[in-house]
Amino acid sequence: MAEVIMTCGRLCSGKSTYAVRMRNEKRAVVLSIDEITLALFRNEAGGMLDEYVERTRVYLYEKSLEMIETGIDVVLDWGFWTAQERKFAREYYGSRGIKCSLHYLDISEEEWERRIAKRNEAVKAGECSAYFVDEGLAQKFRDIFEVPSADEIDVYV
């Protein structure tokens, strides 16, 4: 039976790069909230972004079930920043008999800041499709992110 991989880590921790690696290794499909919201709204969603993110998340949970039912492994490329979100995902899939695992990407504070700066340079230069991370957004994620406990982590990257 197909399985679900949840990528967990801070903003700019390498989740999307890791998701592509898992896609290639497992012949899986990557479902990314950022990919969809950026394609639809670029950086113009403004105050509606959180609402669009939530709607996209609901859609991707439902779409993932279709893929799993056809035998396709799924990589969820969003942060799973809170314990509550991780618990919801495990219950959502577990109640349907679907195996899911949390892959946690841990980086130091210094590396995180370096990656944010690198991403921001690439966004400004038009070299990548990603959100620009200003200090306000970085602080928002500092406040939101809850490091998973050891018993939540299936694969430590």
Secondary structure as a PSIPRED ss2 file (coil, helix, strand):
# PSIPRED VFORMAT (PSIPRED V4.0)

   1 M C   1.000  0.000  0.000
   2 A C   1.000  0.000  0.000
   3 E E   0.000  0.000  1.000
   4 V E   0.000  0.000  1.000
   5 I E   0.000  0.000  1.000
   6 M E   0.000  0.000  1.000
   7 T E   0.000  0.000  1.000
   8 C E   0.000  0.000  1.000
   9 G C   1.000  0.000  0.000
  10 R C   1.000  0.000  0.000
  11 L C   1.000  0.000  0.000
  12 C C   1.000  0.000  0.000
  13 S C   1.000  0.000  0.000
  14 G C   1.000  0.000  0.000
  15 K H   0.000  1.000  0.000
  16 S H   0.000  1.000  0.000
  17 T H   0.000  1.000  0.000
  18 Y H   0.000  1.000  0.000
  19 A H   0.000  1.000  0.000
  20 V H   0.000  1.000  0.000
  21 R H   0.000  1.000  0.000
  22 M H   0.000  1.000  0.000
  23 R H   0.000  1.000  0.000
  24 N H   0.000  1.000  0.000
  25 E H   0.000  1.000  0.000
  26 K H   0.000  1.000  0.000
  27 R C   1.000  0.000  0.000
  28 A C   1.000  0.000  0.000
  29 V E   0.000  0.000  1.000
  30 V E   0.000  0.000  1.000
  31 L E   0.000  0.000  1.000
  32 S E   0.000  0.000  1.000
  33 I H   0.000  1.000  0.000
  34 D H   0.000  1.000  0.000
  35 E H   0.000  1.000  0.000
  36 I H   0.000  1.000  0.000
  37 T H   0.000  1.000  0.000
  38 L H   0.000  1.000  0.000
  39 A H   0.000  1.000  0.000
  40 L H   0.000  1.000  0.000
  41 F H   0.000  1.000  0.000
  42 R C   1.000  0.000  0.000
  43 N C   1.000  0.000  0.000
  44 E C   1.000  0.000  0.000
  45 A C   1.000  0.000  0.000
  46 G H   0.000  1.000  0.000
  47 G H   0.000  1.000  0.000
  48 M H   0.000  1.000  0.000
  49 L H   0.000  1.000  0.000
  50 D H   0.000  1.000  0.000
  51 E H   0.000  1.000  0.000
  52 Y H   0.000  1.000  0.000
  53 V H   0.000  1.000  0.000
  54 E H   0.000  1.000  0.000
  55 R H   0.000  1.000  0.000
  56 T H   0.000  1.000  0.000
  57 R H   0.000  1.000  0.000
  58 V H   0.000  1.000  0.000
  59 Y H   0.000  1.000  0.000
  60 L H   0.000  1.000  0.000
  61 Y H   0.000  1.000  0.000
  62 E H   0.000  1.000  0.000
  63 K H   0.000  1.000  0.000
  64 S H   0.000  1.000  0.000
  65 L H   0.000  1.000  0.000
  66 E H   0.000  1.000  0.000
  67 M H   0.000  1.000  0.000
  68 I H   0.000  1.000  0.000
  69 E H   0.000  1.000  0.000
  70 T C   1.000  0.000  0.000
  71 G C   1.000  0.000  0.000
  72 I C   1.000  0.000  0.000
  73 D C   1.000  0.000  0.000
  74 V E   0.000  0.000  1.000
  75 V E   0.000  0.000  1.000
  76 L E   0.000  0.000  1.000
  77 D E   0.000  0.000  1.000
  78 W C   1.000  0.000  0.000
  79 G C   1.000  0.000  0.000
  80 F C   1.000  0.000  0.000
  81 W C   1.000  0.000  0.000
  82 T C   1.000  0.000  0.000
  83 A H   0.000  1.000  0.000
  84 Q H   0.000  1.000  0.000
  85 E H   0.000  1.000  0.000
  86 R H   0.000  1.000  0.000
  87 K H   0.000  1.000  0.000
  88 F H   0.000  1.000  0.000
  89 A H   0.000  1.000  0.000
  90 R H   0.000  1.000  0.000
  91 E H   0.000  1.000  0.000
  92 Y H   0.000  1.000  0.000
  93 Y H   0.000  1.000  0.000
  94 G H   0.000  1.000  0.000
  95 S C   1.000  0.000  0.000
  96 R C   1.000  0.000  0.000
  97 G C   1.000  0.000  0.000
  98 I C   1.000  0.000  0.000
  99 K E   0.000  0.000  1.000
 100 C E   0.000  0.000  1.000
 101 S E   0.000  0.000  1.000
 102 L E   0.000  0.000  1.000
 103 H E   0.000  0.000  1.000
 104 Y E   0.000  0.000  1.000
 105 L C   1.000  0.000  0.000
 106 D C   1.000  0.000  0.000
 107 I C   1.000  0.000  0.000
 108 S C   1.000  0.000  0.000
 109 E H   0.000  1.000  0.000
 110 E H   0.000  1.000  0.000
 111 E H   0.000  1.000  0.000
 112 W H   0.000  1.000  0.000
 113 E H   0.000  1.000  0.000
 114 R H   0.000  1.000  0.000
 115 R H   0.000  1.000  0.000
 116 I H   0.000  1.000  0.000
 117 A H   0.000  1.000  0.000
 118 K H   0.000  1.000  0.000
 119 R H   0.000  1.000  0.000
 120 N H   0.000  1.000  0.000
 121 E H   0.000  1.000  0.000
 122 A H   0.000  1.000  0.000
 123 V H   0.000  1.000  0.000
 124 K H   0.000  1.000  0.000
 125 A C   1.000  0.000  0.000
 126 G C   1.000  0.000  0.000
 127 E C   1.000  0.000  0.000
 128 C C   1.000  0.000  0.000
 129 S C   1.000  0.000  0.000
 130 A C   1.000  0.000  0.000
 131 Y C   1.000  0.000  0.000
 132 F C   1.000  0.000  0.000
 133 V C   1.000  0.000  0.000
 134 D C   1.000  0.000  0.000
 135 E H   0.000  1.000  0.000
 136 G H   0.000  1.000  0.000
 137 L H   0.000  1.000  0.000
 138 A H   0.000  1.000  0.000
 139 Q H   0.000  1.000  0.000
 140 K H   0.000  1.000  0.000
 141 F H   0.000  1.000  0.000
 142 R H   0.000  1.000  0.000
 143 D H   0.000  1.000  0.000
 144 I H   0.000  1.000  0.000
 145 F C   1.000  0.000  0.000
 146 E C   1.000  0.000  0.000
 147 V C   1.000  0.000  0.000
 148 P C   1.000  0.000  0.000
 149 S C   1.000  0.000  0.000
 150 A C   1.000  0.000  0.000
 151 D C   1.000  0.000  0.000
 152 E C   1.000  0.000  0.000
 153 I C   1.000  0.000  0.000
 154 D C   1.000  0.000  0.000
 155 V E   0.000  0.000  1.000
 156 Y E   0.000  0.000  1.000
 157 V C   1.000  0.000  0.000
